[in-house]
Amino acid sequence: MKRATILVLAATLVTATGAAQEETERLEAWPEVSRDVAATVKTDIARLRKARTEEMGEQAHAALVQVGAGCAPDLIDALGKEKADDARDRIVDVLDLVTGAPHTRLLAEYFTDKSEEVRIWSLERVALFPDPGVRAAADEALVDAEGARKPVRAEVMAAALAATSAGSTAGLDVLLERATKDWNRYGRNIRIACDGARSEAASAEVVGYLTGTEERAEQVAAIRLLAGCGTEASAVPHLRPLLDSDDSTLRIASINALRGIVDGEMPIDKLSVFDSIEQAKTWKQRIQ
């Protein structure tokens, strides 16, 4: 096998303040493992899947994590074959520890895997590490997921996250629906994905959602999406009036959106009503 080589992402992500983020290295091949290690990996994956005792599972987990990303292809193969939910969870626990931003291009190859579990996991994993280089694959995965004879909601959501994270606007409607109904579950992943889509096009589309509904829950959801994908030019004029809202939820969401758009900061957890009033005053002065 040829030594794994590295591609440096040419198009860097840009924060809301306009500062370029550090370039991310993207692998074009999985790291090599020696023949001896490869044999051990297969044994440890078998032990991880069976895990007749808690200790057996923990030992296999630790051994595989020690190997690192080189064991990912075998783990993904096992994930696609495994039928037991608890064993799948153990496999995913390891995969989440040995894969990351360098592996997005490699994981994108699994967007079309025959296993539903593999497709969903790979899409969700890639979505956590915004990479414009997987946009075409993610958009295609979203089309396939939505166009399936019996669409699987989890796969549609995973594909929408991946596509948005890669800079596409094709899945924003899916994210808006999930943000409206179940922000507590999906909010973190939606915000990360939206950061990858920050643009005038995405901002204008979500502003359209915000101004086109009178449903409070949908308004809050749109504001939360704008925290990630909104721009100062198109989003801030619509957020400023909400700083005076008597509805504390709208006011707090707007403050957090401005934090993301203007300062590139994440939301403040559990911002109190009193503090939100004070912060609203500060923000009105900053964006007047």
Kinemage of the C-alpha trace (Angstrom):
@kinemage 1
@onewidth
@group {chain A} dominant
@subgroup {mainchain}
@vectorlist {calphas} color= white
{ca met a 1} P 0.000 0.000 0.000
{ca lys a 2} L 1.284 3.478 -0.774
{ca arg a 3} L 2.089 5.705 2.161
{ca ala a 4} L -0.859 7.875 3.159
{ca thr a 5} L -0.384 11.315 1.687
{ca ile a 6} L -1.924 14.538 2.799
{ca leu a 7} L -3.869 17.189 0.955
{ca val a 8} L -4.021 20.691 2.400
{ca leu a 9} L -7.437 22.245 2.012
{ca ala a 10} L -7.033 25.116 -0.397
{ca ala a 11} L -10.185 27.004 0.499
{ca thr a 12} L -9.972 27.915 4.153
{ca leu a 13} L -13.054 28.473 6.243
{ca val a 14} L -13.688 32.064 7.233
{ca thr a 15} L -15.066 33.151 10.576
{ca ala a 16} L -17.854 35.678 10.981
{ca thr a 17} L -15.246 38.335 11.713
{ca gly a 18} L -13.517 37.642 8.410
{ca ala a 19} L -10.458 35.956 9.888
{ca ala a 20} L -9.309 32.809 8.114
{ca gln a 21} L -9.287 29.708 10.285
{ca glu a 22} L -6.240 27.469 10.366
{ca glu a 23} L -6.039 25.222 7.318
{ca thr a 24} L -7.037 21.633 7.894
{ca glu a 25} L -5.046 18.738 6.534
{ca arg a 26} L -7.199 16.223 4.646
{ca leu a 27} L -5.914 12.694 4.194
{ca glu a 28} L -6.323 11.009 0.830
{ca ala a 29} L -5.564 7.534 2.206
{ca trp a 30} L -5.992 5.860 5.558
{ca pro a 31} L -2.820 5.556 7.656
{ca glu a 32} L -0.964 2.305 7.135
{ca val a 33} L -0.840 -0.414 9.743
{ca ser a 34} L 1.697 -3.225 9.674
{ca arg a 35} L 0.679 -6.782 8.817
{ca asp a 36} L 1.035 -7.833 12.461
{ca val a 37} L -1.071 -4.913 13.674
{ca ala a 38} L -3.701 -5.595 10.992
{ca ala a 39} L -4.138 -9.130 12.307
{ca thr a 40} L -4.453 -7.829 15.866
{ca val a 41} L -7.003 -5.257 14.740
{ca lys a 42} L -9.282 -7.939 13.333
{ca thr a 43} L -9.020 -9.897 16.594
{ca asp a 44} L -9.767 -6.827 18.683
{ca ile a 45} L -12.749 -5.884 16.523
{ca ala a 46} L -14.151 -9.385 17.011
{ca arg a 47} L -13.651 -8.994 20.771
{ca leu a 48} L -15.264 -5.561 20.693
{ca arg a 49} L -18.318 -6.938 18.897
{ca lys a 50} L -18.742 -9.940 21.194
{ca ala a 51} L -17.638 -8.319 24.472
{ca arg a 52} L -18.857 -11.212 26.602
{ca thr a 53} L -17.639 -9.291 29.632
{ca glu a 54} L -17.294 -5.557 30.263
{ca glu a 55} L -13.542 -5.994 30.674
{ca met a 56} L -13.297 -7.707 27.288
{ca gly a 57} L -15.006 -4.791 25.609
{ca glu a 58} L -12.880 -2.213 27.419
{ca gln a 59} L -9.639 -3.959 26.486
{ca ala a 60} L -10.619 -4.190 22.820
{ca his a 61} L -11.733 -0.552 22.839
{ca ala a 62} L -8.411 0.621 24.298
{ca ala a 63} L -6.360 -1.480 21.885
{ca leu a 64} L -8.179 -0.160 18.831
{ca val a 65} L -7.980 3.445 19.972
{ca gln a 66} L -4.257 2.939 20.410
{ca val a 67} L -3.975 1.856 16.760
{ca gly a 68} L -5.767 5.010 15.631
{ca ala a 69} L -7.313 5.860 12.268
{ca gly a 70} L -5.604 2.946 10.557
{ca cys a 71} L -8.224 0.611 11.981
{ca ala a 72} L -11.161 2.735 10.782
{ca pro a 73} L -11.843 0.870 7.499
{ca asp a 74} L -12.135 -2.454 9.332
{ca leu a 75} L -14.331 -0.881 12.002
{ca ile a 76} L -16.617 0.645 9.367
{ca asp a 77} L -16.870 -2.715 7.637
{ca ala a 78} L -17.819 -4.290 10.965
{ca leu a 79} L -20.399 -1.576 11.607
{ca gly a 80} L -22.094 -2.419 8.334
{ca lys a 81} L -22.288 -6.098 9.196
{ca glu a 82} L -23.186 -5.892 12.890
{ca lys a 83} L -26.839 -6.485 13.816
{ca ala a 84} L -26.758 -5.951 17.585
{ca asp a 85} L -27.392 -2.373 18.729
{ca asp a 86} L -25.036 -2.566 21.717
{ca ala a 87} L -22.196 -3.870 19.553
{ca arg a 88} L -22.831 -1.121 17.005
{ca asp a 89} L -22.614 1.421 19.801
{ca arg a 90} L -19.255 0.031 20.890
{ca ile a 91} L -17.944 0.196 17.319
{ca val a 92} L -19.138 3.778 16.899
{ca asp a 93} L -17.554 4.774 20.210
{ca val a 94} L -14.168 3.747 18.827
{ca leu a 95} L -14.772 5.253 15.390
{ca asp a 96} L -15.656 8.596 16.946
{ca leu a 97} L -12.306 8.585 18.735
{ca val a 98} L -10.086 7.587 15.819
{ca thr a 99} L -11.619 9.736 13.055
{ca gly a 100} L -11.826 13.494 12.680
{ca ala a 101} L -11.283 16.451 10.368
{ca pro a 102} L -8.365 14.879 8.457
{ca his a 103} L -10.597 12.004 7.352
{ca thr a 104} L -13.614 13.791 5.844
{ca arg a 105} L -12.700 12.985 2.226
{ca leu a 106} L -12.170 9.335 3.133
{ca leu a 107} L -15.421 9.093 5.052
{ca ala a 108} L -17.322 10.670 2.160
{ca glu a 109} L -16.660 7.494 0.215
{ca tyr a 110} L -19.063 5.743 2.595
{ca phe a 111} L -21.992 8.083 1.857
{ca thr a 112} L -23.184 5.506 -0.691
{ca asp a 113} L -22.389 2.405 1.341
{ca lys a 114} L -24.926 -0.406 1.135
{ca ser a 115} L -25.328 -0.276 4.927
{ca glu a 116} L -27.787 2.309 6.227
{ca glu a 117} L -25.912 2.450 9.544
{ca val a 118} L -22.628 3.211 7.801
{ca arg a 119} L -24.196 5.885 5.602
{ca ile a 120} L -25.792 7.656 8.550
{ca trp a 121} L -22.710 7.470 10.759
{ca ser a 122} L -20.328 8.693 8.049
{ca leu a 123} L -22.620 11.602 7.115
{ca glu a 124} L -23.058 12.654 10.736
{ca arg a 125} L -19.351 12.348 11.417
{ca val a 126} L -18.287 14.398 8.398
{ca ala a 127} L -20.836 17.081 9.268
{ca leu a 128} L -18.907 17.858 12.454
{ca phe a 129} L -15.848 18.957 10.452
{ca pro a 130} L -16.913 21.438 7.746
{ca asp a 131} L -15.176 20.591 4.477
{ca pro a 132} L -16.236 22.156 1.153
{ca gly a 133} L -14.427 19.306 -0.555
{ca val a 134} L -17.244 16.853 0.193
{ca arg a 135} L -20.073 19.110 -0.972
{ca ala a 136} L -20.885 17.252 -4.177
{ca ala a 137} L -20.947 13.895 -2.412
{ca ala a 138} L -23.063 15.263 0.440
{ca asp a 139} L -25.558 16.940 -1.897
{ca glu a 140} L -25.901 13.682 -3.816
{ca ala a 141} L -26.417 11.778 -0.562
{ca leu a 142} L -29.205 14.183 0.380
{ca val a 143} L -30.921 13.718 -2.986
{ca asp a 144} L -30.675 9.953 -2.601
{ca ala a 145} L -31.940 9.983 0.996
{ca glu a 146} L -34.920 12.213 0.227
{ca gly a 147} L -35.711 10.364 -2.986
{ca ala a 148} L -35.663 6.896 -1.474
{ca arg a 149} L -38.834 4.833 -1.820
{ca lys a 150} L -39.165 4.941 1.957
{ca pro a 151} L -36.996 7.828 3.186
{ca val a 152} L -35.322 7.230 6.548
{ca arg a 153} L -35.630 10.376 8.633
{ca ala a 154} L -32.296 9.840 10.367
{ca glu a 155} L -30.505 9.492 7.037
{ca val a 156} L -32.200 12.548 5.543
{ca met a 157} L -31.164 14.541 8.605
{ca ala a 158} L -27.591 13.234 8.501
{ca ala a 159} L -27.293 14.085 4.806
{ca ala a 160} L -28.736 17.562 5.395
{ca leu a 161} L -26.150 18.153 8.119
{ca ala a 162} L -23.302 16.978 5.905
{ca ala a 163} L -24.444 19.020 2.915
{ca thr a 164} L -24.897 22.175 4.992
{ca ser a 165} L -21.558 21.679 6.703
{ca ala a 166} L -19.932 21.478 3.271
{ca gly a 167} L -21.432 24.828 2.247
{ca ser a 168} L -24.636 23.762 0.501
{ca thr a 169} L -28.060 25.306 1.083
{ca ala a 170} L -29.929 22.219 -0.133
{ca gly a 171} L -30.609 20.870 3.359
{ca leu a 172} L -31.485 24.068 5.208
{ca asp a 173} L -35.206 23.305 5.100
{ca val a 174} L -34.563 19.944 6.772
{ca leu a 175} L -32.439 21.569 9.478
{ca leu a 176} L -35.059 24.237 10.079
{ca glu a 177} L -37.722 21.595 10.641
{ca arg a 178} L -35.523 19.682 13.108
{ca ala a 179} L -34.456 22.882 14.852
{ca thr a 180} L -38.126 23.764 15.305
{ca lys a 181} L -39.156 20.408 16.708
{ca asp a 182} L -36.112 19.100 18.556
{ca trp a 183} L -33.396 21.686 19.157
{ca asn a 184} L -32.262 20.063 22.398
{ca arg a 185} L -31.289 16.917 20.524
{ca tyr a 186} L -29.950 18.350 17.279
{ca gly a 187} L -28.971 21.915 18.156
{ca arg a 188} L -25.231 21.415 18.594
{ca asn a 189} L -24.831 19.529 15.314
{ca ile a 190} L -27.046 21.972 13.431
{ca arg a 191} L -24.993 24.914 14.642
{ca ile a 192} L -21.709 23.287 13.640
{ca ala a 193} L -23.107 22.405 10.218
{ca cys a 194} L -24.453 25.909 9.645
{ca asp a 195} L -21.038 27.388 10.374
{ca gly a 196} L -19.845 25.625 7.221
{ca ala a 197} L -22.584 27.244 5.132
{ca arg a 198} L -22.158 30.856 6.208
{ca ser a 199} L -22.811 32.900 3.065
{ca glu a 200} L -25.141 35.525 1.674
{ca ala a 201} L -27.151 32.810 -0.074
{ca ala a 202} L -27.676 30.758 3.078
{ca ser a 203} L -28.306 33.853 5.176
{ca ala a 204} L -30.911 35.211 2.781
{ca glu a 205} L -32.705 31.870 2.627
{ca val a 206} L -32.965 31.559 6.405
{ca val a 207} L -33.961 35.213 6.772
{ca gly a 208} L -36.798 34.323 4.424
{ca tyr a 209} L -37.881 31.615 6.858
{ca leu a 210} L -37.705 34.105 9.717
{ca thr a 211} L -39.746 36.819 8.049
{ca gly a 212} L -42.146 34.419 6.366
{ca thr a 213} L -43.684 32.896 9.471
{ca glu a 214} L -45.626 34.087 12.491
{ca glu a 215} L -45.038 30.854 14.374
{ca arg a 216} L -42.798 31.613 17.348
{ca ala a 217} L -41.088 28.201 17.335
{ca glu a 218} L -40.201 28.578 13.647
{ca gln a 219} L -38.885 32.089 14.235
{ca val a 220} L -36.664 30.894 17.060
{ca ala a 221} L -35.400 28.029 14.917
{ca ala a 222} L -34.556 30.373 12.033
{ca ile a 223} L -32.669 32.716 14.364
{ca arg a 224} L -30.680 29.787 15.719
{ca leu a 225} L -29.708 28.750 12.202
{ca leu a 226} L -28.645 32.313 11.434
{ca ala a 227} L -26.153 32.101 14.292
{ca gly a 228} L -24.214 29.708 12.091
{ca cys a 229} L -24.980 30.691 8.505
{ca gly a 230} L -26.064 34.327 8.803
{ca thr a 231} L -24.116 37.344 7.563
{ca glu a 232} L -24.048 40.881 8.849
{ca ala a 233} L -25.420 42.347 5.631
{ca ser a 234} L -28.579 40.266 5.359
{ca ala a 235} L -29.261 38.945 8.866
{ca val a 236} L -28.351 41.691 11.346
{ca pro a 237} L -31.033 44.177 10.166
{ca his a 238} L -33.694 41.568 10.947
{ca leu a 239} L -32.205 40.638 14.317
{ca arg a 240} L -31.778 44.119 15.735
{ca pro a 241} L -35.520 44.777 16.259
{ca leu a 242} L -35.811 41.472 18.139
{ca leu a 243} L -33.422 42.753 20.801
{ca asp a 244} L -36.375 44.838 22.014
{ca ser a 245} L -38.773 41.900 22.014
{ca asp a 246} L -40.793 41.210 25.150
{ca asp a 247} L -40.385 37.541 24.343
{ca ser a 248} L -37.216 36.533 26.196
{ca thr a 249} L -36.723 33.434 24.046
{ca leu a 250} L -36.625 35.495 20.855
{ca arg a 251} L -34.390 38.071 22.503
{ca ile a 252} L -31.909 35.489 23.808
{ca ala a 253} L -31.835 33.645 20.472
{ca ser a 254} L -31.097 36.936 18.711
{ca ile a 255} L -28.253 37.744 21.094
{ca asn a 256} L -26.719 34.347 20.500
{ca ala a 257} L -27.180 34.743 16.761
{ca leu a 258} L -25.349 38.059 16.827
{ca arg a 259} L -22.558 36.449 18.813
{ca gly a 260} L -22.132 33.951 16.010
{ca ile a 261} L -22.516 36.368 13.102
{ca val a 262} L -20.449 39.281 14.391
{ca asp a 263} L -17.942 37.664 16.743
{ca gly a 264} L -17.821 34.053 15.576
{ca glu a 265} L -18.730 32.907 19.084
{ca met a 266} L -20.905 30.015 20.211
{ca pro a 267} L -24.179 30.622 22.115
{ca ile a 268} L -24.207 31.356 25.818
{ca asp a 269} L -25.847 28.481 27.633
{ca lys a 270} L -28.635 29.406 30.020
{ca leu a 271} L -28.476 33.157 29.525
{ca ser a 272} L -30.752 34.649 32.176
{ca val a 273} L -33.591 37.017 31.327
{ca phe a 274} L -31.914 39.824 33.299
{ca asp a 275} L -28.554 39.324 31.606
{ca ser a 276} L -30.225 39.150 28.219
{ca ile a 277} L -31.746 42.598 28.771
{ca glu a 278} L -28.325 44.043 29.562
{ca gln a 279} L -26.682 42.278 26.644
{ca ala a 280} L -29.424 43.444 24.318
{ca lys a 281} L -28.591 47.054 25.246
{ca thr a 282} L -24.924 46.449 24.484
{ca trp a 283} L -25.684 44.803 21.148
{ca lys a 284} L -28.007 47.624 20.072
{ca gln a 285} L -25.131 50.041 20.535
{ca arg a 286} L -22.693 47.814 18.646
{ca ile a 287} L -24.852 47.263 15.566
{ca gln a 288} L -26.681 50.565 15.289
